[in-house]
């Protein structure tokens, strides 16, 4: 085999190997375009839930429970929300955080800023 033929064969092997690796490691999902062009949207809603000792909330995403919170987060001990409205205020803040790409956790300062009593 000539030097030129060997270089062509090595090039073909490299391209084939890179293509196979690219297909193998390509993430699953829709790759029809960049995220800004996709129309994937998930419906997210807050749902107040009554517990034995007060109120909590569910965050529903795509008709499934994404977060089930039956006590006030970031508050020491197991304390439930006193009112349905308080539970929904906290749940709506969680939805805002999720929508802006932040973690869905709440701090004591955020709970206090919502004027939630516990």
MIDREN-298353 format. One record per residue: residue number from 1; residue in one letter; x, y, z of N, C-alpha, C in turn. Coordinates in steps of 0.001 Angstrom, whole numbers. Example, Ala and Ser with C-alpha at 12.3 -4.5 7.8 and 13.67 -1.06 7.14 Angstrom:
BEGIN
+-----+---------+---------+---------+---------+---------+---------+---------+---------+---------+---------+
| num | residuo |     nc1 |     nc2 |     nc3 |    cac1 |    cac2 |    cac3 |     cc1 |     cc2 |     cc3 |
+-----+---------+---------+---------+---------+---------+---------+---------+---------+---------+---------+
|   1 |       A |   13190 |   -5690 |    7800 |   12300 |   -4500 |    7800 |   13200 |   -3300 |    7800 |
|   2 |       S |   12850 |   -2250 |    7080 |   13670 |   -1060 |    7140 |   12900 |      30 |    7870 |
+-----+---------+---------+---------+---------+---------+---------+---------+---------+---------+---------+
***
This chain:
BEGIN
+-----+---------+---------+---------+---------+---------+---------+---------+---------+---------+---------+
| num | residuo |     nc1 |     nc2 |     nc3 |    cac1 |    cac2 |    cac3 |     cc1 |     cc2 |     cc3 |
+-----+---------+---------+---------+---------+---------+---------+---------+---------+---------+---------+
|   1 |       X |     855 |   -1175 |       0 |       0 |       0 |       0 |     898 |    1235 |       0 |
|   2 |       X |     492 |    2200 |    -756 |    1275 |    3426 |    -840 |    1020 |    4298 |     383 |
|   3 |       X |    1905 |    5240 |     559 |    1774 |    6152 |    1685 |     474 |    6949 |    1595 |
|   4 |       X |     114 |    7389 |     395 |   -1119 |    8167 |     191 |   -2334 |    7296 |     519 |
|   5 |       X |   -2322 |    6051 |      71 |   -3431 |    5136 |     344 |   -3578 |    4863 |    1834 |
|   6 |       X |   -2448 |    4721 |    2529 |   -2466 |    4488 |    3967 |   -3033 |    5699 |    4705 |
|   7 |       X |   -2672 |    6905 |    4304 |   -3192 |    8127 |    4927 |   -4695 |    8252 |    4725 |
|   8 |       X |   -5172 |    7882 |    3540 |   -6615 |    7931 |    3268 |   -7339 |    6922 |    4154 |
|   9 |       X |   -6792 |    5720 |    4283 |   -7406 |    4681 |    5113 |   -7447 |    5118 |    6577 |
|  10 |       X |   -6367 |    5704 |    7071 |   -6335 |    6191 |    8450 |   -7361 |    7303 |    8636 |
|  11 |       X |   -7498 |    8196 |    7667 |   -8492 |    9271 |    7733 |   -9903 |    8720 |    7799 |
|  12 |       X |  -10196 |    7708 |    6978 |  -11537 |    7100 |    6966 |  -11815 |    6433 |    8305 |
|  13 |       X |  -10825 |    5730 |    8854 |  -11005 |    5069 |   10147 |  -11248 |    6106 |   11247 |
|  14 |       X |  -10502 |    7199 |   11238 |  -10687 |    8250 |   12245 |  -12068 |    8882 |   12152 |
|  15 |       X |  -12506 |    9222 |   10957 |  -13823 |    9847 |   10768 |  -14923 |    8888 |   11211 |
|  16 |       X |  -14794 |    7611 |   10861 |  -15791 |    6618 |   11257 |  -15827 |    6479 |   12776 |
|  17 |       X |  -14659 |    6409 |   13395 |  -14599 |    6285 |   14851 |  -15198 |    7479 |   15559 |
|  18 |       X |  -14893 |    8675 |   15094 |  -15449 |    9889 |   15697 |  -16961 |    9938 |   15509 |
|  19 |       X |  -17450 |    9532 |   14359 |  -18894 |    9520 |   14097 |  -19604 |    8545 |   15026 |
|  20 |       X |  -19047 |    7352 |   15190 |  -19659 |    6353 |   16072 |  -19659 |    6853 |   17510 |
|  21 |       X |  -18547 |    7440 |   17955 |  -18473 |    7975 |   19319 |  -19481 |    9103 |   19504 |
|  22 |       X |  -19631 |    9959 |   18499 |  -20597 |   11061 |   18586 |  -22023 |   10562 |   18706 |
|  23 |       X |  -22349 |    9538 |   17962 |  -23702 |    8974 |   18040 |  -23915 |    8306 |   19391 |
|  24 |       X |  -22916 |    7582 |   19874 |  -23029 |    6856 |   21139 |  -23187 |    7806 |   22324 |
|  25 |       X |  -22435 |    8900 |   22336 |  -22467 |    9817 |   23466 |  -23439 |   10982 |   23290 |
|  26 |       X |  -24168 |   11050 |   22187 |  -25128 |   12127 |   21944 |  -26261 |   12016 |   22943 |
|  27 |       X |  -26598 |   13088 |   23668 |  -27678 |   13002 |   24655 |  -29010 |   12681 |   23990 |
|  28 |       X |  -29855 |   11988 |   24766 |  -31175 |   11639 |   24247 |  -32066 |   12862 |   24202 |
|  29 |       X |  -33125 |   12770 |   23438 |  -34094 |   13853 |   23378 |  -34187 |   14447 |   21989 |
|  30 |       X |  -34914 |   15541 |   21898 |  -35128 |   16225 |   20628 |  -33917 |   17074 |   20284 |
|  31 |       X |  -33314 |   16795 |   19137 |  -32150 |   17554 |   18700 |  -32448 |   18279 |   17396 |
|  32 |       X |  -33671 |   18711 |   17233 |  -34075 |   19349 |   15986 |  -33589 |   20789 |   15873 |
|  33 |       X |  -33085 |   21330 |   16935 |  -32601 |   22708 |   16882 |  -32196 |   23184 |   18248 |
|  34 |       X |  -31676 |   24387 |   18313 |  -31278 |   24917 |   19617 |  -32492 |   25101 |   20520 |
|  35 |       X |  -32270 |   25122 |   21854 |  -33392 |   25240 |   22785 |  -34294 |   26430 |   22504 |
|  36 |       X |  -33744 |   27524 |   21980 |  -34563 |   28712 |   21732 |  -35583 |   28457 |   20616 |
|  37 |       X |  -35358 |   27444 |   19784 |  -36283 |   27164 |   18693 |  -37309 |   26103 |   19068 |
|  38 |       X |  -37089 |   25382 |   20162 |  -38004 |   24323 |   20562 |  -39252 |   24926 |   21198 |
|  39 |       X |  -40332 |   24216 |   21112 |  -41585 |   24683 |   21674 |  -41979 |   23867 |   22902 |
|  40 |       X |  -41004 |   23221 |   23561 |  -41296 |   22417 |   24736 |  -41655 |   23321 |   25902 |
|  41 |       X |  -42865 |   23186 |   26399 |  -43309 |   23941 |   27561 |  -44007 |   22968 |   28495 |
|  42 |       X |  -43797 |   23157 |   29767 |  -44419 |   22306 |   30766 |  -45338 |   23182 |   31607 |
|  43 |       X |  -46563 |   22720 |   31794 |  -47534 |   23430 |   32615 |  -47222 |   23139 |   34080 |
|  44 |       X |  -46974 |   24184 |   34868 |  -46648 |   24043 |   36290 |  -47692 |   24801 |   37092 |
|  45 |       X |  -48201 |   24163 |   38157 |  -49197 |   24826 |   38996 |  -49003 |   24467 |   40459 |
|  46 |       X |  -49502 |   25329 |   41324 |  -49469 |   25106 |   42768 |  -50818 |   24562 |   43212 |
|  47 |       X |  -50766 |   23613 |   44141 |  -51997 |   23010 |   44659 |  -51880 |   22938 |   46180 |
|  48 |       X |  -52773 |   23607 |   46890 |  -52783 |   23533 |   48348 |  -53352 |   22177 |   48761 |
|  49 |       X |  -52741 |   21593 |   49794 |  -53238 |   20313 |   50308 |  -53456 |   20427 |   51800 |
|  50 |       X |  -54557 |   19899 |   52270 |  -54844 |   19934 |   53696 |  -54209 |   18711 |   54350 |
|  51 |       X |  -53520 |   18956 |   55468 |  -52895 |   17876 |   56222 |  -53653 |   17699 |   57530 |
|  52 |       X |  -53219 |   16770 |   58356 |  -53893 |   16555 |   59639 |  -53732 |   17737 |   60586 |
|  53 |       X |  -52642 |   18498 |   60409 |  -52384 |   19593 |   61349 |  -52384 |   20979 |   60713 |
|  54 |       X |  -52700 |   21078 |   59443 |  -52694 |   22382 |   58781 |  -52718 |   22233 |   57266 |
|  55 |       X |  -51799 |   22960 |   56600 |  -51766 |   22978 |   55140 |  -50353 |   22739 |   54621 |
|  56 |       X |  -50280 |   22225 |   53415 |  -49037 |   22052 |   52681 |  -49316 |   22356 |   51220 |
|  57 |       X |  -48419 |   21955 |   50356 |  -48659 |   22194 |   48928 |  -47972 |   21143 |   48071 |
|  58 |       X |  -48498 |   20998 |   46873 |  -47875 |   20218 |   45812 |  -47537 |   21170 |   44682 |
|  59 |       X |  -46415 |   20918 |   44030 |  -46090 |   21589 |   42777 |  -46329 |   20535 |   41702 |
|  60 |       X |  -47267 |   20826 |   40824 |  -47644 |   19897 |   39766 |  -46962 |   20358 |   38478 |
|  61 |       X |  -46213 |   19450 |   37858 |  -45543 |   19744 |   36592 |  -45942 |   18667 |   35591 |
|  62 |       X |  -46494 |   19094 |   34473 |  -46914 |   18166 |   33427 |  -47887 |   17127 |   33985 |
|  63 |       X |  -48800 |   17578 |   34834 |  -49869 |   16773 |   35429 |  -49354 |   15704 |   36396 |
|  64 |       X |  -48120 |   15861 |   36911 |  -47562 |   14924 |   37884 |  -47020 |   15721 |   39062 |
|  65 |       X |  -47047 |   15125 |   40253 |  -46507 |   15798 |   41431 |  -44993 |   15860 |   41296 |
|  66 |       X |  -44478 |   17069 |   41254 |  -43044 |   17326 |   41149 |  -42458 |   17541 |   42541 |
|  67 |       X |  -43185 |   18272 |   43377 |  -42769 |   18517 |   44766 |  -43994 |   18327 |   45659 |
|  68 |       X |  -43818 |   17564 |   46731 |  -44861 |   17395 |   47750 |  -44291 |   17964 |   49039 |
|  69 |       X |  -44886 |   19035 |   49529 |  -44372 |   19719 |   50721 |  -45501 |   19807 |   51737 |
|  70 |       X |  -45447 |   18951 |   52763 |  -46542 |   18962 |   53735 |  -46180 |   19679 |   55033 |
|  71 |       X |  -45054 |   20392 |   55036 |  -44687 |   21237 |   56174 |  -43943 |   22464 |   55646 |
|  72 |       X |  -43742 |   23449 |   56504 |  -43081 |   24690 |   56086 |  -41581 |   24414 |   55919 |
|  73 |       X |  -41049 |   24629 |   54723 |  -39614 |   24398 |   54527 |  -38781 |   25469 |   55232 |
|  74 |       X |  -37573 |   25109 |   55621 |  -36584 |   26010 |   56222 |  -36924 |   26423 |   57653 |
|  75 |       X |  -37988 |   25893 |   58199 |  -38376 |   26198 |   59572 |  -38080 |   24961 |   60415 |
|  76 |       X |  -37400 |   25173 |   61531 |  -37021 |   24049 |   62380 |  -38254 |   23345 |   62925 |
|  77 |       X |  -38213 |   22033 |   62909 |  -39337 |   21238 |   63384 |  -40311 |   20955 |   62251 |
|  78 |       X |  -41344 |   20239 |   62578 |  -42357 |   19861 |   61592 |  -43579 |   20754 |   61807 |
|  79 |       X |  -43582 |   21918 |   61163 |  -44686 |   22861 |   61316 |  -45378 |   23018 |   59972 |
|  80 |       X |  -46682 |   22878 |   60007 |  -47455 |   23035 |   58773 |  -47888 |   24491 |   58617 |
|  81 |       X |  -48302 |   24833 |   57402 |  -48840 |   26173 |   57164 |  -50171 |   26279 |   57889 |
|  82 |       X |  -50422 |   27443 |   58479 |  -51673 |   27639 |   59223 |  -52879 |   27827 |   58303 |
|  83 |       X |  -52627 |   28429 |   57130 |  -53738 |   28688 |   56213 |  -53417 |   28181 |   54811 |
|  84 |       X |  -54457 |   27974 |   54049 |  -54326 |   27580 |   52643 |  -53568 |   28662 |   51872 |
|  85 |       X |  -53880 |   29921 |   52175 |  -53261 |   31048 |   51484 |  -51752 |   31088 |   51719 |
|  86 |       X |  -51325 |   30812 |   52966 |  -49893 |   30793 |   53258 |  -49185 |   29692 |   52456 |
|  87 |       X |  -49805 |   28539 |   52383 |  -49218 |   27429 |   51621 |  -49081 |   27806 |   50149 |
|  88 |       X |  -50100 |   28462 |   49613 |  -50049 |   28859 |   48201 |  -49036 |   29970 |   47947 |
|  89 |       X |  -48857 |   30878 |   48916 |  -47830 |   31921 |   48751 |  -46454 |   31280 |   48613 |
|  90 |       X |  -46163 |   30318 |   49478 |  -44869 |   29633 |   49409 |  -44745 |   28838 |   48108 |
|  91 |       X |  -45792 |   28132 |   47736 |  -45768 |   27326 |   46511 |  -45548 |   28204 |   45279 |
|  92 |       X |  -46201 |   29351 |   45230 |  -46025 |   30244 |   44080 |  -44605 |   30806 |   43997 |
|  93 |       X |  -43977 |   31042 |   45147 |  -42582 |   31480 |   45131 |  -41678 |   30360 |   44588 |
|  94 |       X |  -41978 |   29124 |   44952 |  -41216 |   27980 |   44421 |  -41355 |   27922 |   42901 |
|  95 |       X |  -42551 |   28133 |   42395 |  -42770 |   28119 |   40942 |  -41979 |   29237 |   40264 |
|  96 |       X |  -41958 |   30416 |   40868 |  -41174 |   31527 |   40314 |  -39698 |   31142 |   40255 |
|  97 |       X |  -39198 |   30509 |   41319 |  -37794 |   30107 |   41338 |  -37504 |   29050 |   40264 |
|  98 |       X |  -38385 |   28089 |   40117 |  -38197 |   27059 |   39091 |  -38203 |   27699 |   37709 |
|  99 |       X |  -39137 |   28600 |   37477 |  -39265 |   29256 |   36172 |  -38041 |   30087 |   35816 |
| 100 |       X |  -37338 |   30588 |   36838 |  -36154 |   31396 |   36561 |  -34865 |   30573 |   36635 |
| 101 |       X |  -35004 |   29245 |   36689 |  -33843 |   28370 |   36651 |  -33128 |   28203 |   37978 |
| 102 |       X |  -33771 |   28594 |   39066 |  -33155 |   28457 |   40389 |  -33631 |   27172 |   41054 |
| 103 |       X |  -32935 |   26781 |   42110 |  -33360 |   25617 |   42880 |  -34695 |   25905 |   43560 |
| 104 |       X |  -35551 |   24902 |   43684 |  -36885 |   25129 |   44253 |  -36916 |   25133 |   45779 |
| 105 |       X |  -35835 |   25490 |   46414 |  -35810 |   25522 |   47876 |  -36148 |   26922 |   48377 |
| 106 |       X |  -36669 |   26975 |   49593 |  -36994 |   28259 |   50220 |  -36166 |   28422 |   51485 |
| 107 |       X |  -35827 |   29657 |   51779 |  -35088 |   29959 |   53005 |  -36049 |   30521 |   54052 |
| 108 |       X |  -35579 |   30559 |   55297 |  -36387 |   31152 |   56365 |  -36667 |   32622 |   56057 |
| 109 |       X |  -35674 |   33302 |   55517 |  -35841 |   34720 |   55158 |  -36955 |   34883 |   54117 |
| 110 |       X |  -36992 |   33990 |   53137 |  -38054 |   34069 |   52113 |  -39425 |   33768 |   52723 |
| 111 |       X |  -39480 |   32787 |   53625 |  -40748 |   32473 |   54297 |  -41213 |   33694 |   55093 |
| 112 |       X |  -40292 |   34303 |   55818 |  -40640 |   35497 |   56605 |  -41071 |   36657 |   55706 |
| 113 |       X |  -40433 |   36801 |   54556 |  -40788 |   37915 |   53653 |  -42198 |   37753 |   53094 |
| 114 |       X |  -42718 |   36531 |   53098 |  -44089 |   36281 |   52621 |  -45120 |   36514 |   53724 |
| 115 |       X |  -44635 |   36905 |   54909 |  -45494 |   37166 |   56070 |  -46279 |   35904 |   56483 |
| 116 |       X |  -45584 |   34776 |   56430 |  -46179 |   33505 |   56822 |  -45896 |   33297 |   58299 |
| 117 |       X |  -46934 |   33037 |   59071 |  -46775 |   32798 |   60502 |  -46614 |   31299 |   60732 |
| 118 |       X |  -45808 |   30993 |   61725 |  -45587 |   29558 |   62055 |  -45408 |   29365 |   63539 |
+-----+---------+---------+---------+---------+---------+---------+---------+---------+---------+---------+
***
